[in-house]
Amino acid sequence: MYVLRHHLWQMMTCMVLVVITVWLSACSAPPSVATSPMNSPTDIQVTDASNHTVTLTRPAQRIVVLFEASLDDLYMLGAGQSVVGIPAKVYHSPSLFAAYRLLDPRIAQQQIATPSSWEASTNLESIVALQPDLVLVSSGQRDVIELLKSMHIAVYAVQSENYQQTRKELLDLGVLTGQAERAKQLVSFIEDEIQAMHNTSNMPPKQVYYAWSGGRIFSTSGRNSMPNTVMALAGTENIVKTELDQPTVNPEHLIEWNPDVILLWNSDPKLIYNRPELQSLKAVQNKQVFSLNPSFLFNPHTPKILLAANQLHHWVSPSKQSAIYASQDQKRILSMFYGPIIAEQLLQLAKNT
């Protein structure tokens, strides 16, 4: 009984703290927080991945980001200075920290607050204390979204599970941050690049098998997945026909399919080349096993899905100049996304990885 009373007392204390924090924040809430159902003709409005309307009265000035890919989007948009909260994994993951520290000196000094450990672990009190006028969160965190909305904090839910979603979310974030023209510029650039790849794609398209990171070579991706989108943008075809996002196969399946190319995510191609049972595969015999690495550079949940597709396109269209063209494209694309100085630094970081 004592344990139960003690547990209830802890819960009540926590709820009181949240209420007090919300009340204090409301007293000094920025004018861009949507607190009224009545919308002005000048309000900024977009619809998020959960089909909810997000309304601001001015471009967001204090943004808490709980979805790492959206943080990357904001820096590409030139809105990084508005970020006041980021996922803790940006600091905890050596590869992410090495990249993001180049984008923002505050991250290099670990000066930006971290109200979430991972996308699925969020401290509401920490978010409220930051007085955000916009929170970017995965659409899967429904409880967090509803609680933040009940506190009159504008929330934009993101999903980024295919190119069309990624494209829309980039445009929406441009609107919400006052960077709509920059967002349109990025989208136009990406689509021109995609069209250029399609104009020079192989016919018939190369058949590609995708394997996940961490040595999971028999965990793949079906047609309803982001890796499938990367393959399609590159002018290739996913050899896995199922619609499942992450099916598991066995060596017999892979041998029967016999793909032209095997694409790995942040894994060593030796994982494939050293498997005796896979030596008969065309991809192995023709040395067509490739890895998208480092993951930050090719994150398909951001506009850098273009980089992933571009690199795959060069791998499946080999020539004596393929490596040179791929390197030139990486520099050009990253320069568009981050500017030439950061692009050069990111490429140097990738070489040292």
Summary of the structure (lengths in Angstrom):
residues: 353
radius of gyration: 22.5
end to end distance: 55.5
largest distance: 76.2
contacts: 1127
relative contact order: 0.10
helix: 50%
strand: 14%
